[in-house]
Amino acid sequence: MWHDPYYLCATYLIDQLCYDLARIDATKVDFFFDNQGKLGKRFKVVYDAVLKPVSMSLFPFMGDVLHKDKREFLPLQCADMQAGWVRRSRSTIQVWTSADQYLSQIDQRHYPIKRKFLDYINRFGREHADEIAAMWTEYMRLLE
């Protein structure tokens, strides 16, 4: 999980979003992701066992990670449409939809993953590999 792009991107997105939300004194924030099969559900374990406990002192408003079906959960449909628009607007191949004129008016947040973050995650993973493995094993045991 430590080197999987899904975990890396989701962790970085939550981290950067929390930095933005800390400026507005958020009280509780839950993070919703589309159902991703086993991968998505495993990210919740990573969030609960590692990311949230490590980050709570900085971001006490961190709530839960929840997975929903985007066909039934309208905010995820909107996020999916917005992400599609962002991809199209940054691509040389334009596949326009009738919604793009509205989606383009939504304020964009851009969170490029910085090399400093990747180096930190890599170093942390190497230096704490035994602790992470033990914590992961213990957490998985608790879920049984």
DRENGU-40897 format. One record per residue: x, y, z of N, C-alpha, C in turn. Coordinates in Angstrom, 1 decimal. Layout:
BEGIN
{{X Y Z} {X Y Z} {X Y Z}}
...
***
This chain:
BEGIN
{{0.8 -1.2 0.0} {0.0 0.0 0.0} {0.8 1.3 0.0}}
{{2.0 1.2 0.5} {2.9 2.4 0.7} {3.2 3.0 -0.6}}
{{3.4 2.2 -1.7} {3.8 2.7 -3.0} {2.7 2.7 -4.0}}
{{1.5 2.4 -3.6} {0.4 2.3 -4.6} {0.0 3.8 -4.9}}
{{-0.2 4.1 -6.2} {-0.6 5.5 -6.6} {-1.9 5.9 -6.0}}
{{-2.9 5.0 -5.8} {-4.2 5.3 -5.3} {-4.0 5.9 -3.9}}
{{-3.3 5.1 -3.0} {-3.1 5.6 -1.7} {-2.3 6.9 -1.6}}
{{-1.3 7.0 -2.4} {-0.5 8.2 -2.4} {-1.3 9.4 -2.8}}
{{-2.1 9.3 -3.9} {-2.9 10.4 -4.4} {-4.0 10.8 -3.4}}
{{-4.7 9.8 -2.8} {-5.8 10.0 -1.9} {-5.2 10.6 -0.6}}
{{-4.1 10.1 -0.1} {-3.4 10.7 1.1} {-3.0 12.1 0.8}}
{{-2.4 12.4 -0.3} {-2.0 13.8 -0.6} {-3.2 14.7 -0.7}}
{{-4.2 14.3 -1.4} {-5.4 15.1 -1.6} {-6.0 15.4 -0.2}}
{{-6.2 14.5 0.7} {-6.7 14.7 2.0} {-5.8 15.7 2.8}}
{{-4.5 15.4 2.7} {-3.5 16.3 3.4} {-3.6 17.7 3.0}}
{{-3.6 18.0 1.7} {-3.6 19.3 1.2} {-5.0 20.0 1.4}}
{{-6.1 19.2 1.3} {-7.4 19.8 1.6} {-7.5 20.2 3.0}}
{{-7.0 19.4 3.9} {-7.0 19.7 5.3} {-6.2 21.0 5.6}}
{{-5.1 21.2 5.0} {-4.4 22.5 5.2} {-5.2 23.6 4.8}}
{{-6.0 23.5 3.7} {-6.9 24.6 3.2} {-8.0 24.7 4.2}}
{{-8.6 23.6 4.7} {-9.7 23.7 5.6} {-9.3 24.2 7.0}}
{{-8.1 24.0 7.4} {-7.6 24.5 8.7} {-7.7 26.0 8.8}}
{{-7.6 26.7 7.7} {-7.7 28.2 7.7} {-9.1 28.7 7.9}}
{{-10.1 27.8 7.7} {-11.5 28.3 7.9} {-12.1 27.7 9.2}}
{{-11.3 27.1 10.0} {-11.8 26.6 11.3} {-13.0 25.5 11.1}}
{{-12.7 24.6 10.2} {-13.7 23.5 10.0} {-13.9 22.7 11.3}}
{{-15.1 22.2 11.5} {-15.4 21.4 12.7} {-15.3 19.9 12.5}}
{{-15.9 19.4 11.4} {-15.8 18.0 11.1} {-15.9 17.8 9.6}}
{{-15.0 17.1 9.0} {-15.0 16.8 7.6} {-14.9 15.4 7.3}}
{{-15.9 14.8 6.6} {-15.8 13.4 6.1} {-15.3 13.5 4.7}}
{{-14.6 12.4 4.2} {-14.1 12.3 2.9} {-14.8 11.2 2.2}}
{{-15.5 11.5 1.0} {-16.2 10.6 0.3} {-15.5 10.2 -1.0}}
{{-15.4 8.9 -1.2} {-14.7 8.4 -2.4} {-15.7 7.4 -3.1}}
{{-15.6 7.3 -4.4} {-16.3 6.3 -5.2} {-15.9 4.9 -4.7}}
{{-16.9 4.0 -4.8} {-16.5 2.6 -4.5} {-15.4 2.1 -5.4}}
{{-14.4 1.6 -4.8} {-13.2 1.2 -5.6} {-12.9 -0.3 -5.3}}
{{-13.9 -1.1 -5.0} {-13.7 -2.5 -4.8} {-12.8 -2.6 -3.5}}
{{-11.9 -3.6 -3.5} {-11.1 -3.8 -2.3} {-10.1 -2.7 -2.1}}
{{-9.6 -2.1 -3.2} {-8.6 -1.0 -3.1} {-9.2 0.1 -2.3}}
{{-10.4 0.6 -2.6} {-10.9 1.7 -1.9} {-11.2 1.4 -0.4}}
{{-11.7 0.2 -0.1} {-12.0 -0.2 1.2} {-10.7 -0.3 2.0}}
{{-9.6 -0.7 1.4} {-8.3 -0.8 2.0} {-7.8 0.6 2.4}}
{{-8.1 1.6 1.5} {-7.6 2.9 1.8} {-8.3 3.4 3.1}}
{{-9.5 3.0 3.4} {-10.2 3.4 4.7} {-9.4 2.8 5.8}}
{{-8.8 1.6 5.7} {-8.0 1.0 6.8} {-6.8 1.9 7.0}}
{{-6.1 2.3 5.9} {-4.9 3.1 5.9} {-5.2 4.4 6.6}}
{{-6.4 5.0 6.2} {-6.8 6.3 6.8} {-7.0 6.2 8.3}}
{{-7.8 5.1 8.7} {-8.1 4.9 10.1} {-6.9 4.6 10.9}}
{{-6.0 3.8 10.4} {-4.8 3.3 11.1} {-3.6 4.2 11.1}}
{{-3.4 5.0 10.0} {-2.2 5.8 9.9} {-2.5 7.2 9.8}}
{{-3.2 7.6 8.7} {-3.3 9.0 8.3} {-4.1 9.8 9.4}}
{{-5.2 9.4 9.8} {-6.0 10.1 10.8} {-5.3 10.2 12.1}}
{{-4.8 9.1 12.7} {-4.1 9.3 14.0} {-2.9 10.2 14.0}}
{{-2.1 10.1 12.9} {-0.9 10.9 12.8} {-1.3 12.4 12.6}}
{{-2.4 12.7 11.9} {-2.8 14.1 11.5} {-3.7 14.8 12.5}}
{{-4.3 14.0 13.4} {-5.4 14.6 14.3} {-4.9 15.8 15.1}}
{{-3.6 15.9 15.5} {-3.1 17.0 16.2} {-3.1 18.3 15.4}}
{{-2.9 18.1 14.1} {-2.9 19.3 13.2} {-4.3 19.6 12.7}}
{{-5.1 18.5 12.4} {-6.4 18.7 11.8} {-7.5 17.9 12.6}}
{{-7.9 18.5 13.8} {-8.8 17.8 14.7} {-10.2 17.6 14.1}}
{{-10.5 18.2 12.9} {-11.8 18.1 12.3} {-11.9 16.9 11.4}}
{{-10.8 16.1 11.2} {-10.8 15.0 10.3} {-11.9 14.0 10.8}}
{{-12.8 13.7 9.9} {-13.9 12.7 10.2} {-13.6 11.4 9.6}}
{{-14.5 10.8 8.9} {-14.4 9.4 8.4} {-14.1 9.4 6.9}}
{{-13.6 8.3 6.4} {-13.6 8.0 5.0} {-14.7 7.1 4.7}}
{{-15.5 7.5 3.7} {-16.7 6.8 3.3} {-16.7 6.5 1.8}}
{{-17.2 5.4 1.4} {-17.2 5.0 0.0} {-18.7 4.9 -0.4}}
{{-19.1 5.5 -1.5} {-20.4 5.5 -2.0} {-20.4 5.1 -3.4}}
{{-21.6 4.7 -3.9} {-21.8 4.5 -5.3} {-22.1 5.8 -6.0}}
{{-21.3 6.2 -7.0} {-21.5 7.5 -7.6} {-22.8 7.6 -8.4}}
{{-23.4 6.5 -8.7} {-24.7 6.5 -9.4} {-25.8 6.8 -8.5}}
{{-25.6 6.7 -7.1} {-26.6 7.0 -6.2} {-26.3 8.2 -5.3}}
{{-25.0 8.6 -5.2} {-24.6 9.6 -4.3} {-24.3 10.9 -5.2}}
{{-25.2 11.8 -5.2} {-25.1 12.9 -6.2} {-23.8 13.8 -6.1}}
{{-23.3 14.0 -4.8} {-22.0 14.8 -4.8} {-20.9 14.1 -5.5}}
{{-20.8 12.8 -5.5} {-19.8 12.1 -6.3} {-20.0 12.2 -7.8}}
{{-21.2 12.3 -8.2} {-21.5 12.5 -9.6} {-21.0 13.9 -10.1}}
{{-21.2 14.9 -9.2} {-20.7 16.2 -9.5} {-19.2 16.2 -9.5}}
{{-18.6 15.6 -8.5} {-17.1 15.6 -8.5} {-16.6 14.8 -9.7}}
{{-17.2 13.8 -10.1} {-16.8 13.0 -11.3} {-16.8 13.9 -12.6}}
{{-18.0 14.6 -12.7} {-18.1 15.5 -13.8} {-17.0 16.6 -13.8}}
{{-16.8 17.2 -12.6} {-15.8 18.2 -12.5} {-14.4 17.7 -12.8}}
{{-14.1 16.5 -12.3} {-12.8 15.9 -12.6} {-12.6 15.7 -14.1}}
{{-13.7 15.2 -14.7} {-13.6 15.0 -16.2} {-13.4 16.3 -16.9}}
{{-14.1 17.4 -16.5} {-13.9 18.7 -17.1} {-12.4 19.2 -16.9}}
{{-11.9 19.0 -15.7} {-10.5 19.4 -15.5} {-9.6 18.7 -16.4}}
{{-9.8 17.4 -16.5} {-8.9 16.6 -17.4} {-9.0 17.1 -18.9}}
{{-10.3 17.3 -19.3} {-10.5 17.8 -20.7} {-9.8 19.1 -20.9}}
{{-9.9 20.0 -19.9} {-9.4 21.4 -20.1} {-7.9 21.4 -20.1}}
{{-7.3 20.4 -19.6} {-5.8 20.3 -19.6} {-5.2 19.4 -20.7}}
{{-6.1 18.9 -21.5} {-5.7 17.9 -22.5} {-5.7 18.6 -23.9}}
{{-4.9 18.0 -24.8} {-4.9 18.5 -26.2} {-6.1 17.9 -26.9}}
{{-6.7 16.9 -26.4} {-7.9 16.3 -27.0} {-9.1 16.8 -26.2}}
{{-9.9 17.5 -26.9} {-11.1 18.1 -26.2} {-12.3 17.3 -26.5}}
{{-12.9 16.7 -25.5} {-14.2 16.0 -25.6} {-15.2 16.8 -24.8}}
{{-15.8 17.7 -25.5} {-16.7 18.6 -24.7} {-18.0 18.0 -24.4}}
{{-18.6 18.5 -23.3} {-20.0 18.1 -23.0} {-20.8 19.4 -22.8}}
{{-22.1 19.3 -22.8} {-22.9 20.5 -22.6} {-22.8 21.0 -21.2}}
{{-22.3 20.2 -20.3} {-22.1 20.7 -18.9} {-20.8 21.5 -18.7}}
{{-19.9 21.5 -19.7} {-18.6 22.1 -19.5} {-18.7 23.6 -19.2}}
{{-19.6 24.3 -19.8} {-19.7 25.8 -19.6} {-20.1 26.1 -18.2}}
{{-20.8 25.2 -17.5} {-21.2 25.4 -16.1} {-20.0 24.9 -15.2}}
{{-19.5 23.8 -15.5} {-18.4 23.2 -14.7} {-17.2 24.2 -14.7}}
{{-16.9 24.9 -15.8} {-15.8 25.8 -15.9} {-15.9 26.9 -14.9}}
{{-17.0 27.2 -14.4} {-17.2 28.3 -13.5} {-16.9 28.0 -12.0}}
{{-16.7 26.7 -11.7} {-16.5 26.2 -10.4} {-15.0 26.5 -10.1}}
{{-14.7 27.1 -9.0} {-13.3 27.4 -8.6} {-12.5 26.1 -8.5}}
{{-11.3 26.1 -9.1} {-10.5 24.9 -9.1} {-9.4 25.0 -8.0}}
{{-9.2 23.9 -7.4} {-8.0 23.7 -6.5} {-7.1 22.8 -7.2}}
{{-5.8 23.1 -7.2} {-4.8 22.3 -7.9} {-3.8 21.9 -6.9}}
{{-3.7 20.6 -6.7} {-2.8 20.0 -5.7} {-1.7 19.1 -6.3}}
{{-0.8 19.7 -7.0} {0.3 18.9 -7.6} {1.1 18.2 -6.5}}
{{1.4 16.9 -6.7} {2.2 16.3 -5.7} {3.7 16.7 -5.8}}
{{4.2 17.2 -4.7} {5.6 17.8 -4.8} {6.6 16.7 -4.5}}
{{7.7 16.8 -5.1} {8.8 15.9 -4.9} {9.2 15.7 -3.4}}
{{9.1 16.8 -2.7} {9.5 16.8 -1.3} {8.5 15.9 -0.5}}
{{7.3 15.8 -0.9} {6.3 14.9 -0.2} {6.6 13.5 -0.6}}
{{6.9 13.2 -1.8} {7.3 11.8 -2.3} {8.5 11.3 -1.6}}
{{9.5 12.2 -1.5} {10.8 11.9 -0.8} {10.5 11.6 0.7}}
{{9.7 12.4 1.3} {9.3 12.2 2.8} {8.6 10.9 3.0}}
{{7.6 10.6 2.1} {6.9 9.3 2.3} {7.8 8.1 2.1}}
{{8.7 8.2 1.1} {9.6 7.1 0.8} {10.5 6.9 2.0}}
{{11.1 8.0 2.5} {12.0 7.9 3.7} {11.3 7.4 4.9}}
{{10.1 7.9 5.2} {9.3 7.5 6.3} {9.0 6.0 6.2}}
{{8.6 5.6 5.0} {8.3 4.1 4.9} {9.4 3.2 5.1}}
{{10.6 3.7 4.7} {11.8 2.8 4.9} {12.2 2.9 6.4}}
{{12.2 4.1 7.0} {12.6 4.2 8.4} {11.7 3.5 9.4}}
{{10.4 3.4 9.1} {9.4 2.9 10.0} {8.7 1.7 9.5}}
{{9.4 1.0 8.6} {8.8 -0.2 8.0} {8.3 -1.2 9.0}}
{{9.1 -1.5 10.0} {8.7 -2.5 11.0} {7.5 -2.1 11.8}}
{{7.5 -0.8 12.2} {6.4 -0.3 13.0} {5.1 -0.3 12.2}}
{{5.2 0.1 10.9} {4.0 0.2 10.0} {3.5 -1.2 9.9}}
{{4.4 -2.2 9.6} {3.9 -3.6 9.4} {3.2 -4.1 10.7}}
{{3.8 -3.8 11.9} {3.2 -4.3 13.1} {1.9 -3.6 13.4}}
{{1.8 -2.3 13.1} {0.5 -1.6 13.3} {-0.5 -2.1 12.4}}
{{-0.1 -2.3 11.1} {-1.1 -2.8 10.1} {-1.6 -4.2 10.5}}
{{-0.7 -5.1 10.9} {-1.1 -6.4 11.3} {-2.1 -6.4 12.5}}
{{-1.8 -5.5 13.5} {-2.6 -5.4 14.7} {-4.0 -4.8 14.3}}
{{-4.0 -3.8 13.4} {-5.3 -3.2 13.0} {-6.1 -4.2 12.2}}
{{-5.5 -5.0 11.3} {-6.2 -6.0 10.6} {-6.8 -7.1 11.5}}
{{-6.1 -7.4 12.5} {-6.6 -8.4 13.5} {-7.8 -7.8 14.2}}
{{-7.8 -6.5 14.5} {-9.0 -5.9 15.2} {-10.2 -5.9 14.3}}
{{-10.0 -5.9 13.0} {-11.1 -5.9 12.1} {-11.8 -7.2 11.9}}
{{-11.1 -8.3 12.3} {-11.7 -9.7 12.2} {-12.8 -9.9 13.1}}
***
